[in-house]
Amino acid sequence: MSISSGINAEYGQLEKDALRDISGCLFLIVYMLSLFGVFNNIQVLPTELPLFVREYSSGTYSISAWYIAKALIEVPACIILPLIFNLICYFMIFKDPMITKFL
């Protein structure tokens, strides 16, 4: 998806069309990153629910311990994947790809 976002901006002209292309790409980036978080949680919960119910009913751990552990496990994926997505989009969209401007 990030490559198609970059290709969308790659063929724009440098005037009003470029501004419209860049704003469209930025909208797509925000849209995709917000859906990433939603779909990540939607896909994981149904697969882990039977395991969670079994272990919670046996007294292995509490709901808060499960939630905190799950949130900490997902932190690297929630940082690395959007960073890769943004790196690809940034260097394909903007004509002056300087790493100092990205940071």
KEVEX-954955 format. One record per residue (C-alpha): residue in three letters; x, y, z. Coordinates in Angstrom, 1 decimal, m for minus. Layout:
# KEVEX-954955
@residu ALA	east X	north Y	up Z $
...
This chain:
# KEVEX-954955
@residu MET	east 0.0	north 0.0	up 0.0 $
@residu SER	east 2.8	north 2.4	up 0.7 $
@residu ILE	east 4.3	north 1.8	up m2.7 $
@residu SER	east 1.0	north 2.6	up m4.4 $
@residu SER	east 0.8	north 5.8	up m2.3 $
@residu GLY	east 4.2	north 6.8	up m3.5 $
@residu ILE	east 3.5	north 6.0	up m7.1 $
@residu ASN	east 0.3	north 8.1	up m6.8 $
@residu ALA	east 2.5	north 11.1	up m5.9 $
@residu GLU	east 5.4	north 10.3	up m8.3 $
@residu TYR	east 3.5	north 11.2	up m11.5 $
@residu GLY	east 2.0	north 14.5	up m10.3 $
@residu GLN	east 2.9	north 17.9	up m11.7 $
@residu LEU	east 4.8	north 20.3	up m9.5 $
@residu GLU	east 2.1	north 23.0	up m9.1 $
@residu LYS	east m1.5	north 22.7	up m7.9 $
@residu ASP	east m1.6	north 19.1	up m9.0 $
@residu ALA	east 1.4	north 18.2	up m6.8 $
@residu LEU	east m0.2	north 19.8	up m3.8 $
@residu ARG	east m3.4	north 17.9	up m4.4 $
@residu ASP	east m1.4	north 14.7	up m4.9 $
@residu ILE	east 0.6	north 15.1	up m1.7 $
@residu SER	east m2.5	north 16.0	up 0.4 $
@residu GLY	east m4.3	north 12.9	up m1.1 $
@residu CYS	east m1.3	north 10.7	up m0.2 $
@residu LEU	east m1.2	north 12.2	up 3.3 $
@residu PHE	east m4.9	north 11.4	up 3.7 $
@residu LEU	east m4.2	north 7.8	up 2.6 $
@residu ILE	east m1.3	north 7.5	up 5.0 $
@residu VAL	east m3.4	north 8.6	up 8.0 $
@residu TYR	east m6.3	north 6.3	up 6.9 $
@residu MET	east m4.1	north 3.3	up 6.5 $
@residu LEU	east m2.3	north 3.8	up 9.8 $
@residu SER	east m5.5	north 4.2	up 11.7 $
@residu LEU	east m6.9	north 1.0	up 10.2 $
@residu PHE	east m3.7	north m0.8	up 11.0 $
@residu GLY	east m4.4	north m0.4	up 14.7 $
@residu VAL	east m8.0	north m1.4	up 14.4 $
@residu PHE	east m7.4	north m4.5	up 12.3 $
@residu ASN	east m4.6	north m5.6	up 14.5 $
@residu ASN	east m6.9	north m5.8	up 17.5 $
@residu ILE	east m9.8	north m7.3	up 15.5 $
@residu GLN	east m7.7	north m10.2	up 14.2 $
@residu VAL	east m6.0	north m11.1	up 17.5 $
@residu LEU	east m8.9	north m11.1	up 20.0 $
@residu PRO	east m11.0	north m13.9	up 18.4 $
@residu THR	east m8.0	north m16.2	up 18.1 $
@residu GLU	east m6.8	north m15.7	up 21.7 $
@residu LEU	east m10.2	north m15.6	up 23.4 $
@residu PRO	east m10.6	north m19.4	up 24.1 $
@residu LEU	east m7.1	north m19.5	up 25.6 $
@residu PHE	east m7.8	north m16.3	up 27.7 $
@residu VAL	east m11.1	north m17.7	up 29.0 $
@residu ARG	east m9.5	north m21.0	up 30.0 $
@residu GLU	east m6.6	north m19.4	up 31.8 $
@residu TYR	east m8.6	north m16.7	up 33.5 $
@residu SER	east m11.2	north m19.2	up 34.8 $
@residu SER	east m8.3	north m21.4	up 36.2 $
@residu GLY	east m6.9	north m18.4	up 38.0 $
@residu THR	east m3.6	north m18.2	up 36.1 $
@residu TYR	east m3.7	north m14.4	up 35.7 $
@residu SER	east m6.1	north m11.5	up 35.9 $
@residu ILE	east m7.7	north m9.5	up 33.1 $
@residu SER	east m5.4	north m6.5	up 33.8 $
@residu ALA	east m2.2	north m8.7	up 33.6 $
@residu TRP	east m3.3	north m10.1	up 30.3 $
@residu TYR	east m4.1	north m6.7	up 28.8 $
@residu ILE	east m0.8	north m5.1	up 30.0 $
@residu ALA	east 1.2	north m8.0	up 28.7 $
@residu LYS	east m0.7	north m7.9	up 25.3 $
@residu ALA	east m0.1	north m4.2	up 25.0 $
@residu LEU	east 3.6	north m4.5	up 25.8 $
@residu ILE	east 4.0	north m7.3	up 23.3 $
@residu GLU	east 2.4	north m5.2	up 20.5 $
@residu VAL	east 4.5	north m2.1	up 21.1 $
@residu PRO	east 7.4	north m3.1	up 18.7 $
@residu ALA	east 5.0	north m4.0	up 15.9 $
@residu CYS	east 3.0	north m0.8	up 16.4 $
@residu ILE	east 6.2	north 1.3	up 16.0 $
@residu ILE	east 8.3	north m0.6	up 13.4 $
@residu LEU	east 5.5	north m1.4	up 10.8 $
@residu PRO	east 4.2	north 2.2	up 10.6 $
@residu LEU	east 7.8	north 3.5	up 10.5 $
@residu ILE	east 8.6	north 1.3	up 7.5 $
@residu PHE	east 5.3	north 2.4	up 5.8 $
@residu ASN	east 6.1	north 6.1	up 6.4 $
@residu LEU	east 9.7	north 5.7	up 5.2 $
@residu ILE	east 8.6	north 4.2	up 1.9 $
@residu CYS	east 5.9	north 6.8	up 1.4 $
@residu TYR	east 8.1	north 9.7	up 2.3 $
@residu PHE	east 10.9	north 8.9	up m0.1 $
@residu MET	east 8.5	north 8.2	up m2.9 $
@residu ILE	east 6.2	north 11.2	up m2.4 $
@residu PHE	east 8.5	north 14.1	up m1.7 $
@residu LYS	east 11.0	north 15.3	up m4.4 $
@residu ASP	east 13.6	north 16.4	up m1.9 $
@residu PRO	east 14.2	north 13.3	up 0.1 $
@residu MET	east 16.5	north 14.4	up 2.9 $
@residu ILE	east 16.6	north 12.3	up 6.0 $
@residu THR	east 16.9	north 15.4	up 8.2 $
@residu LYS	east 13.5	north 16.6	up 6.9 $
@residu PHE	east 12.0	north 13.2	up 7.6 $
@residu LEU	east 13.1	north 13.2	up 11.2 $
